[in-house]
Each structure stands twice: as structure tokens, then as C-alpha cells.
Amino acid sequence: MIRRLCLGLVFALFLATSAHAEMVSIAGDKVNMRSGPGEQHAILWEIRKGYPLKIIARQGKWLKVRDFENDTGWVYKPLVSREAHLVVNRPRVNIRSGPGEKYGLVGKAEYGVVLKTVQRKNGWVKVRHENGLSGWVLRTLLWGW
């Protein structure tokens, strides 16, 4: 009985920790995503401030990361932060004045737009765009944290 309880607890802890991937966001204005862990590796592309990334590996001060399109690369750890951001992963999403479909539209955001996470409530997230627009988006329409 105790053995089953212990195994159940270990399994539950595994599920809880694996469900929450470690995320970071870009801290600098523009950061290079590289093909390997070091400046000698080719630059794959530049990533803008706030862009959320999932950590999939580490090597020294370098992080191997994955983005919302499943592209992978390496970023220098001192150039990322723990400030939560999301990216629109649908063609277009509505930004509303409150956390629900009954609230009016205050704007829209297109695929790939990065939004800062401000608050979470009942499956909705309050976000802020770099241009100052603030409102609520259904969480399932966004990638990040």
C-alpha cells in the first residue's frame, strides 16, 4: 500500500514538473539566435525583445531553445529574462476589454506579435503590446507563458 502511494506520488510529481516547461524571454532589443552554443556558430536569425522561448538544453552560459514554430537554436543566457511574454500563434486574435467574449474589442493582434503577460484569469490573459495597447486574449490562442 505504501509502495503504491509512493509510486503514485512520484508519478504525480513527474507529471507536474514536465507540464511546466522552463521558459525565458529575450531581454535585449535584438538578440542573435545561433546554430550552436557560442559566438563562433552561425547566426540563424535575430530575435526581438520579449520573444518567448522554451529551454530544451543548456551548455555553459548558452541555452538551446525552441520557439512557437518549433524552430530551435542557441541564445546567450545573460541576454534572456524571466519576464513572462506570449506570442500570437493564430492568424489573428481579438484583444478585449475584459476576460470574456462578452467584453468589447479594443484591438487585434496578428500571427507572431509578442505581448507582455500582465495578468491571468479564468483561461484568459491580460496582455500589453509594446505600443501600449492593453487588453484580454483567450489563453489558448497564444504561446508562451
Long-range contacts (C-beta under 8 A, 24 or more apart in sequence): 21-54, 21-55, 22-54, 22-55, 23-52, 23-53, 23-54, 23-55, 23-84, 23-144, 23-145, 24-52, 24-53, 24-55, 24-63, 24-65, 24-80, 24-81, 24-82, 25-50, 25-51, 25-52, 25-53, 25-80, 25-81, 25-82, 25-83, 25-84, 25-85, 25-144, 26-50, 26-51, 26-53, 26-75, 26-79, 26-80, 26-81, 27-79, 27-80, 27-81, 27-83, 28-79, 31-75, 31-76, 31-79, 31-80, 32-75, 33-65, 33-73, 33-74, 33-75, 34-73, 34-74, 34-75, 35-73, 35-74, 36-74, 37-62, 37-64, 37-74, 38-62, 38-74, 41-74, 44-71, 44-73, 45-73, 47-75, 48-114, 49-114, 49-130, 50-83, 50-85, 50-114, 50-115, 50-116, 50-130, 51-85, 51-87, 51-114, 52-84, 52-85, 52-86, 52-87, 52-114, 52-143, 52-144, 52-145, 53-80, 68-143, 68-144, 83-116, 84-116, 84-117, 84-144, 84-145, 85-114, 85-115, 85-116, 85-117, 85-144, 85-145, 86-114, 86-115, 86-116, 86-117, 86-125, 86-127, 86-137, 86-142, 86-143, 86-144, 86-145, 87-112, 87-113, 87-114, 87-115, 87-142, 87-143, 87-144, 88-112, 88-113, 88-115, 88-137, 88-141, 88-142, 89-141, 89-142, 89-143, 90-141, 93-137, 93-138, 93-141, 93-142, 94-137, 95-127, 95-133, 95-135, 95-136, 95-137, 96-135, 96-136, 96-137, 97-135, 97-136, 98-136, 99-123, 99-124, 99-126, 99-136, 100-124, 100-136, 103-136, 106-133, 106-134, 106-135, 107-133, 107-135, 109-137, 115-142, 117-144, 117-145
